[in-house]
Amino acid sequence: MARKSLSKPQKIASAVTVALIALVVAVVTHFTNLDEEIKKGSGLVQRAASSADLSVHFVDVGQGDCTLVMCEGHNMLIDAGESDQGEKVVEYLKAQGIKSLDCVIGTHPHSDHIGGLKAVVNSDIEIGKIIMPKIPDDQVPTSYTYTKLLKTIINKGLTITSADDSVFELGSAVINTYVPKKKYKDLNDYSVAAKITHGENSFLITGDLGKQSEKELVKRGCDLSARVLQVCHHGSRDSSSELFLSKVKPEYAVIQCGAGNSYGHPHEEALQRISKYTSEIYTTDSDGTVVFESDKAGMNIKIEKSDNNNSKDN
């Protein structure tokens, strides 16, 4: 039986069909390969952020805290780890193309938070405002690290603004700071908390808040809700109370701590409480620097040590 030949319109339709099938196969192959790259450890967890204009960097400084916030050419640094991490922090800032910081916050006067700020202040990076908590006169530390930082700030012609409950803008992001008002025995409890809101995305940076100061902020009605929580006090059992977490309700948690640290951070008790709200817990000792990018709706998450990438897509 003779094979029936196709008419010209049928030939065109057939060619279009073949082209469409090839296109679908190419797209499927592309995303299959992309998925495989992510599984292999590309360092990027795919989220929904198409044009991120805010990034929050939880910088790995060992057993200490350091958070960089960048939004549309405006920059804020919160803490900078121990003194021996100062130059590393400066190098990290310059690698991001930062020439100026609108605001620097030292959450509280412990060396693993403000030690590296001396190098930042001494660098050629221009600094706008420096915010630190006011400590009661009888509790002001006399440590070398703290006094040296104060002298460096004065020598650079800068001043310190006492932290208070406040709100200001950083590009298109809104920053709220919350400050414990009561008197505490532990300097950790004077930590400045900063909430960064960018559209539907929010981040809560907590320094070393303890259960008592956490309770105070909750009772005062501070808006602590956040998609991303920088876990208080490196994941200590004495922080991240049930009450506090019930107000934050984090979808993601980041713990800044050093590998094999002598404190045993993060403590299992804190991890268990946090895991009731999220299974996506990042630790800088194993994940390295963790960066969240926001476009006001979705988020990308970049992990330095991508072999430890275990996040899920939104």
C-alpha positions in Angstrom: 0.0 0.0 0.0 1.4 3.4 -1.0 2.3 5.8 1.8 0.0 8.8 1.8 2.0 12.0 1.4 1.3 15.0 3.7 -0.2 18.2 2.3 1.7 21.5 2.8 -0.4 22.6 5.8 0.1 19.2 7.4 3.9 19.4 6.9 3.9 22.8 8.6 1.9 21.5 11.5 4.1 18.5 11.9 7.3 20.7 11.9 5.8 22.9 14.5 4.9 19.9 16.7 8.4 18.5 16.4 9.8 22.0 17.4 7.5 22.2 20.4 8.5 18.7 21.6 12.2 19.6 21.2 11.6 22.8 23.2 9.8 21.0 26.0 12.6 18.4 26.2 15.2 21.1 26.3 13.4 23.0 29.1 12.9 19.8 31.1 16.6 18.8 30.6 17.7 22.3 31.7 15.8 22.2 35.0 16.7 18.6 35.6 20.4 19.5 35.2 19.9 22.6 37.4 18.3 20.4 40.1 21.2 18.0 39.9 23.6 20.9 40.3 21.8 22.0 43.4 21.9 18.5 44.8 25.6 18.4 44.1 26.1 21.6 46.1 26.0 24.7 43.9 25.9 26.9 47.0 22.5 28.3 46.0 19.1 27.1 47.2 16.5 28.2 44.6 13.7 30.4 46.0 11.3 32.8 44.4 13.4 36.0 44.5 13.6 37.2 40.9 15.1 40.7 41.4 16.5 40.8 45.0 17.3 44.3 46.3 17.9 43.3 49.9 20.5 40.8 51.2 21.2 39.8 54.8 24.6 38.2 55.4 25.2 36.1 58.5 29.0 36.2 58.3 31.0 33.3 59.7 33.3 34.8 62.3 33.7 31.7 64.4 32.4 31.9 67.9 30.8 35.4 67.5 28.2 37.4 65.7 28.4 39.5 62.5 25.4 40.4 60.3 25.6 42.6 57.2 22.5 44.1 55.7 22.6 45.6 52.2 19.6 47.3 50.5 19.8 49.4 47.3 23.2 51.0 48.1 22.5 51.4 51.8 24.4 49.2 54.3 24.2 48.3 58.0 26.6 46.2 60.0 25.5 44.5 63.3 28.5 43.3 65.3 31.8 42.0 64.0 33.0 39.1 66.0 36.2 38.9 68.1 39.1 41.3 67.6 41.0 38.7 65.6 38.1 38.6 63.1 38.1 42.4 62.4 40.3 42.4 59.3 38.3 39.5 57.9 35.1 41.4 58.4 36.7 44.5 56.6 37.8 42.3 53.7 34.3 40.8 53.5 32.7 44.3 53.4 35.1 45.4 50.7 34.4 42.2 48.7 30.8 43.2 48.6 31.8 46.6 47.2 31.0 48.5 50.4 32.5 51.9 50.8 30.2 53.2 53.4 28.0 52.0 56.2 24.9 54.0 57.0 24.7 52.4 60.5 26.8 50.2 62.7 25.2 48.5 65.7 27.2 46.9 68.5 24.5 44.8 70.2 26.3 44.7 73.6 29.8 45.1 74.9 31.1 41.6 74.8 34.2 40.9 72.8 32.7 38.2 70.5 30.3 40.9 69.2 32.1 44.2 69.3 35.8 43.1 69.2 36.0 43.3 65.4 34.4 46.7 65.2 37.7 48.4 66.0 39.1 47.3 62.7 35.9 48.4 60.9 36.0 51.8 62.5 39.8 52.2 61.7 39.3 51.2 58.1 38.7 53.6 55.2 35.0 52.6 55.1 32.9 55.7 55.8 30.5 55.2 58.8 27.4 57.2 59.4 25.9 56.3 62.8 27.1 54.0 65.5 24.5 52.6 67.9 25.3 50.8 71.1 23.2 50.1 74.3 23.5 52.4 77.3 24.9 50.3 80.2 24.2 51.3 83.8 27.2 53.2 85.3 28.0 50.5 87.8 28.1 47.8 85.0 30.1 49.6 82.3 32.8 47.1 81.4 36.5 48.1 81.7 37.8 45.4 79.4 40.6 46.2 77.0 38.4 45.4 74.0 35.6 47.7 75.0 37.7 50.6 76.1 39.9 50.4 73.0 36.8 50.5 70.7 35.5 53.6 72.5 38.9 55.3 72.1 39.0 54.3 68.4 35.5 55.8 67.8 36.6 59.1 69.5 39.9 59.2 67.6 38.0 58.9 64.3 35.8 61.8 65.2 32.7 59.7 65.5 30.1 59.5 68.3 27.9 56.8 69.8 24.1 57.0 69.7 22.5 55.3 72.7 20.2 52.6 71.5 16.5 53.0 72.0 13.2 51.7 70.6 13.3 53.3 67.1 12.5 52.9 63.5 14.4 54.0 60.4 14.7 53.1 56.7 17.6 51.4 55.0 16.8 51.8 51.3 13.4 50.1 50.9 13.8 48.1 54.1 12.4 49.2 57.5 14.6 48.7 60.6 13.0 48.6 64.1 15.3 48.4 67.1 14.1 47.2 70.4 16.1 47.8 73.6 15.6 46.1 77.0 14.8 48.8 79.6 15.1 46.9 82.9 18.3 46.5 84.9 19.9 43.1 84.5 22.9 41.3 86.1 24.1 39.9 82.7 25.3 42.2 80.0 23.8 39.8 77.4 20.4 41.0 78.5 21.1 44.6 77.3 21.5 43.4 73.7 19.9 45.5 71.1 17.4 43.6 68.9 16.9 44.7 65.3 14.1 43.7 63.1 14.5 44.2 59.3 11.3 44.2 57.3 11.3 44.0 53.5 7.9 43.5 52.0 6.7 40.1 53.1 10.1 39.1 54.4 11.5 39.9 57.8 14.6 39.2 59.8 15.1 39.4 63.6 18.7 39.9 64.8 19.0 39.3 68.6 22.5 39.5 69.8 22.8 37.6 73.1 19.3 38.3 74.5 18.6 35.9 77.4 15.2 34.5 78.6 14.6 37.5 81.0 15.2 40.2 78.4 13.3 38.1 75.8 10.3 38.1 78.3 10.6 41.8 78.7 10.4 42.5 75.0 7.4 40.2 74.6 5.5 41.8 77.6 6.2 45.3 76.1 4.4 44.2 72.9 7.4 44.6 70.6 6.7 43.2 67.1 9.1 40.2 67.1 7.5 38.2 64.3 10.0 37.2 61.6 10.5 34.7 58.9 14.2 34.5 59.7 15.6 34.4 63.2 19.2 35.0 64.1 19.1 32.8 67.2 19.8 34.5 70.5 23.2 33.9 72.2 24.6 31.4 69.7 21.9 28.8 70.5 22.4 28.8 74.3 20.0 26.9 76.4 19.5 30.1 78.4 17.9 31.8 75.4 15.2 31.1 72.8 12.5 30.5 75.4 9.1 29.0 74.4 7.5 32.4 75.0 9.9 34.2 72.8 9.7 31.7 69.9 5.9 31.7 70.1 6.0 35.4 69.2 8.7 35.1 66.5 7.4 32.0 64.8 10.4 31.6 62.5 10.4 29.8 59.3 14.2 29.8 59.2 16.8 30.0 61.9 20.5 30.9 61.8 22.9 30.2 64.7 26.3 31.9 64.6 28.8 29.8 66.5 32.3 28.4 66.1 33.2 24.8 65.4 34.1 22.9 68.6 33.5 26.0 70.8 34.1 25.5 74.5 30.5 26.5 75.4 29.0 23.6 73.5 26.8 26.0 71.4 24.3 25.4 70.1 22.7 23.5 73.0 20.4 20.7 72.4 17.6 22.2 74.6 17.5 25.3 72.4 17.6 23.3 69.2 14.6 21.2 70.3 12.6 24.3 71.1 13.5 26.0 67.8 12.7 22.8 65.8 9.1 23.0 66.9 8.8 26.0 64.5 11.3 25.1 61.7 13.5 22.3 60.5 15.5 24.8 58.4 18.2 25.6 60.9 21.6 26.9 59.6 24.7 27.1 61.7 27.8 29.0 60.6 30.1 26.4 62.1 28.9 23.8 59.5 27.4 26.0 56.8 29.8 28.9 56.8 28.4 32.3 55.8 24.7 32.2 55.0 23.1 34.9 52.8 19.4 35.6 52.4 18.3 37.6 49.4 14.9 39.2 49.3 12.7 40.7 46.5 10.0 41.6 49.1 8.1 38.4 48.3 10.5 35.4 47.7 13.9 34.6 49.0 17.1 33.0 47.8 19.5 31.4 50.3 23.2 31.1 49.5 25.3 28.8 51.7 29.1 29.1 51.7 29.8 25.4 52.5 27.3 24.1 49.9 28.0 20.4 50.7 25.9 21.0 53.8 23.0 22.3 51.7 19.9 20.6 53.0 17.2 23.2 52.5 13.9 22.7 50.7 12.3 24.8 48.0 9.5 27.1 49.0 
